[in-house]
């Protein structure tokens, strides 16, 4: 765990240094928004359960959480349950939300670095200089390698946590869809009473999955654009007629042939745009299958 913390710290340090070099600024609004969101999600999760619960259900849940050891006097069950659930939501949702926001923030900064990197290359191409400089192409490749090194460190440190988060989001959407459909047909108090909690679980999982998937997939798209600019720079260098050593030219072409940056969830699946459609199709198919089986 300590090693992973050091990896994340070094990653943030390197990324922050490169961010200053490229002149990328982070708006203060987003910093405050993430802080509010970290505390708002556990609070909303707690309210989705507690706002509609009644004394009888509170008593049953207190006995459940205390393994039927604690006996609460009449009228205090909901207060005790509120404290238990509040602490539970803080412990579970705060850590989960913090890791999710950290992953999305790093993806956004990576995308910003790649976008700025591509823009610098495009500006060089737009100048339409006949004597194209080999050193600029080399600097462009070296800068891209630096960004790639940061993305590799990011992948190594955060791929496992984001894999756990994505699996949890998929299970949350799957469970929320099944359970919410079940509450429409159920007349039991428990199901109807916790319909809002189930709906919150499904919506939170959906928003979390979409934000992570789109943020990570945009890194891939930005990396592809950077590779296209690199290809155009190499073409302009060859067309300029400048004398370049075979070894130097080979290194440029070798760097160009490397694949774009692709973030993954612990190597099980890559974050691309088609991932969203695949996951939704999988969840919808198996949810409908389970509904038919239960019916």
C-alpha positions in Angstrom: 0.0 0.0 0.0 2.9 2.3 0.9 4.5 1.6 -2.5 1.3 2.5 -4.3 1.1 5.8 -2.3 4.6 6.6 -3.3 3.8 5.9 -7.0 0.8 8.2 -6.9 2.8 10.9 -5.2 5.7 10.7 -7.8 3.1 10.6 -10.6 1.4 13.8 -9.4 4.8 15.5 -8.9 5.9 14.7 -12.5 2.6 15.6 -14.0 2.5 18.9 -12.1 6.0 19.8 -13.3 5.1 19.0 -16.9 1.8 20.9 -16.6 3.8 24.0 -15.7 6.1 23.5 -18.6 3.1 23.3 -21.1 1.3 26.2 -19.3 -1.8 24.2 -18.4 -3.9 25.8 -15.7 -6.5 24.1 -13.5 -9.6 26.3 -12.8 -10.3 26.9 -9.1 -13.9 26.1 -9.7 -13.1 22.4 -10.4 -11.0 22.1 -7.2 -13.8 23.3 -5.0 -16.3 21.3 -7.0 -14.4 18.0 -6.4 -14.1 18.8 -2.6 -17.8 19.4 -2.4 -18.5 16.2 -4.4 -16.4 14.1 -2.1 -18.6 15.0 0.8 -21.9 15.3 -1.1 -22.0 11.7 -2.4 -21.8 10.0 1.1 -24.4 12.5 2.4 -26.8 11.8 -0.5 -26.3 8.1 -0.1 -27.2 8.4 3.6 -30.2 10.6 2.9 -31.6 8.2 0.2 -31.9 5.6 3.0 -32.9 7.6 6.0 -35.5 10.0 4.6 -38.1 7.3 4.1 -37.3 4.7 6.7 -39.7 4.1 9.6 -39.3 3.0 13.2 -40.1 -0.7 12.6 -37.5 -0.9 9.8 -35.0 1.0 11.9 -35.3 -1.5 14.7 -34.8 -4.5 12.3 -31.8 -2.9 10.7 -30.1 -2.0 14.0 -30.5 -5.6 15.1 -29.1 -6.7 11.7 -26.0 -4.4 12.0 -25.4 -5.3 15.6 -25.7 -9.1 14.9 -28.8 -9.1 17.2 -26.7 -8.2 20.2 -27.8 -4.6 20.9 -31.4 -3.9 22.0 -32.5 -0.3 21.5 -35.4 1.3 23.3 -38.5 2.3 21.4 -38.2 5.6 19.7 -34.4 5.6 19.4 -33.9 3.0 16.7 -33.8 5.5 13.8 -31.3 7.7 15.6 -28.9 4.8 16.2 -29.4 3.5 12.7 -28.8 7.0 11.3 -25.4 7.2 13.1 -24.4 3.7 11.9 -25.4 4.3 8.3 -23.7 7.8 8.3 -20.4 6.3 9.4 -20.8 3.5 7.0 -21.5 5.9 4.0 -18.6 8.1 5.0 -16.2 5.1 5.1 -17.4 3.5 1.9 -18.3 6.4 -0.4 -15.7 9.0 0.6 -12.7 6.7 -0.3 -14.4 5.4 -3.5 -15.4 8.9 -4.7 -11.9 10.3 -3.9 -10.2 7.6 -6.0 -12.7 8.1 -8.8 -12.2 11.8 -8.9 -8.4 11.4 -8.7 -8.4 9.1 -11.6 -10.6 11.4 -13.7 -8.5 14.4 -12.8 -5.3 12.7 -13.9 -7.0 11.6 -17.1 -8.1 15.2 -17.8 -4.5 16.5 -17.2 -3.1 13.8 -19.4 -5.5 14.7 -22.1 -4.6 18.4 -21.7 -0.9 17.6 -22.0 -1.4 15.6 -25.2 -3.7 18.3 -26.6 -1.2 21.1 -25.9 1.5 18.9 -27.3 -0.4 18.4 -30.6 -1.2 22.1 -30.8 2.5 23.0 -30.6 3.2 20.6 -33.5 0.3 21.9 -35.6 1.6 25.5 -35.1 5.0 24.4 -36.4 3.4 22.8 -39.4 1.3 25.9 -40.2 4.4 28.1 -40.4 5.2 26.2 -43.6 9.0 26.5 -43.2 10.9 25.0 -46.1 14.1 24.1 -44.2 12.4 22.0 -41.6 14.4 21.4 -38.4 15.3 17.8 -37.3 15.8 19.0 -33.7 12.2 20.1 -33.4 11.0 16.7 -34.5 13.3 15.1 -32.0 12.1 17.4 -29.2 8.5 16.6 -30.2 9.2 12.9 -29.9 11.0 13.3 -26.6 8.1 15.3 -25.1 5.7 12.7 -26.2 7.9 10.0 -24.6 7.8 12.0 -21.3 4.0 12.0 -21.4 4.0 8.3 -22.2 6.3 7.6 -19.2 3.8 9.5 -17.0 0.9 7.5 -18.4 2.8 4.2 -17.8 3.3 5.2 -14.2 -0.3 6.2 -14.0 -1.4 2.8 -15.4 0.8 0.9 -13.0 -0.4 2.8 -9.9 -4.2 3.2 -10.7 -5.2 0.3 -13.0 -6.2 -2.0 -10.1 -8.2 0.6 -8.1 -10.1 1.7 -11.2 -10.7 -2.0 -12.1 -12.4 -2.5 -8.7 -14.4 0.7 -9.1 -15.6 -0.2 -12.6 -16.6 -3.7 -11.5 -18.5 -2.1 -8.6 -20.2 0.3 -10.9 -21.3 -2.4 -13.3 -22.6 -4.5 -10.4 -24.4 -1.4 -9.0 -26.1 -0.7 -12.3 -27.0 -4.4 -12.7 -28.4 -4.7 -9.2 -30.1 -1.3 -9.3 -31.9 -2.2 -12.6 -33.1 -5.6 -11.3 -34.1 -4.4 -7.9 -35.9 -1.2 -9.1 -37.9 -3.3 -11.5 -38.7 -5.7 -8.7 -40.0 -2.9 -6.4 -42.6 -2.0 -9.1 -44.2 -5.4 -8.7 -43.6 -5.9 -4.9 -45.9 -4.8 -2.2 -43.5 -5.5 0.6 -42.6 -2.5 2.7 -38.9 -3.0 2.6 -38.7 -2.9 -1.2 -41.0 0.1 -1.6 -39.3 2.0 1.2 -35.8 1.6 -0.2 -36.7 2.3 -3.8 -35.0 5.7 -3.6 -31.8 4.1 -2.2 -31.8 1.6 -5.0 -32.3 4.3 -7.6 -29.5 6.4 -6.0 -27.2 3.4 -6.2 -27.9 2.8 -9.9 -27.6 6.5 -10.8 -24.3 6.9 -8.9 -22.9 3.8 -10.5 -24.0 5.0 -13.9 -22.5 8.5 -13.5 -19.3 7.1 -12.1 -18.8 4.6 -14.9 -19.5 7.1 -17.6 -17.2 9.7 -16.2 -14.3 7.3 -15.8 -14.8 5.6 -19.2 -15.1 8.8 -21.1 -12.2 10.5 -19.3 -9.9 7.6 -20.0 -11.0 7.1 -23.6 -10.4 10.8 -24.4 -6.7 10.2 -23.4 -6.6 7.6 -26.1 -8.2 9.9 -28.7 -5.8 12.7 -27.8 -2.9 10.4 -28.1 -4.0 9.3 -31.5 -4.1 13.0 -32.6 -0.6 13.5 -31.2 0.6 10.5 -33.2 -1.0 12.0 -36.4 0.8 15.3 -35.9 4.1 13.4 -35.3 3.6 11.6 -38.6 3.0 14.9 -40.5 6.2 16.3 -38.9 8.2 13.4 -40.1 6.7 13.7 -43.6 7.6 17.4 -43.6 11.1 16.6 -42.5 11.6 14.1 -45.3 10.1 16.5 -47.9 12.3 19.3 -46.8 15.4 17.5 -48.1 17.4 18.1 -45.0 20.2 15.6 -44.5 19.5 13.3 -41.6 21.5 10.4 -40.4 20.0 7.0 -41.1 20.1 6.1 -37.4 18.3 9.4 -36.4 15.7 8.9 -39.1 15.2 5.3 -37.9 14.6 6.4 -34.3 12.0 8.9 -35.5 10.1 6.3 -37.6 10.4 3.8 -34.7 8.8 6.3 -32.3 6.1 7.0 -34.9 5.2 3.3 -35.2 4.6 2.9 -31.4 0.9 2.6 -30.6 -1.1 5.4 -28.9 -1.6 5.6 -25.2 -4.4 3.2 -24.0 -5.4 3.1 -20.4 -6.8 -0.1 -19.1 -8.5 -1.6 -16.0 -5.8 -3.9 -14.8 -5.3 -5.2 -18.3 -8.8 -6.8 -18.5 -10.3 -4.2 -20.8 -9.1 -1.0 -22.5 -10.8 2.3 -22.2 -12.1 3.2 -25.6 -15.4 4.6 -26.8 -16.8 1.3 -27.8 -16.4 0.1 -24.1 -19.4 2.1 -23.0 -21.7 0.4 -25.6 -20.3 -3.0 -24.8 -20.9 -2.7 -21.1 -24.4 -1.3 -21.5 -25.3 -4.1 -23.9 -23.9 -6.7 -21.4 -25.8 -5.2 -18.4 -29.0 -4.8 -20.3 -28.9 -8.3 -21.8 -28.3 -10.1 -18.5 -30.7 -7.9 -16.6 -33.5 -8.7 -19.0 -32.5 -12.4 -18.8 -32.6 -12.3 -15.0 -36.0 -10.6 -15.0 -37.4 -13.3 -17.3 -36.0 -16.0 -15.0 -37.5 -14.4 -11.9 -40.9 -14.0 -13.5 
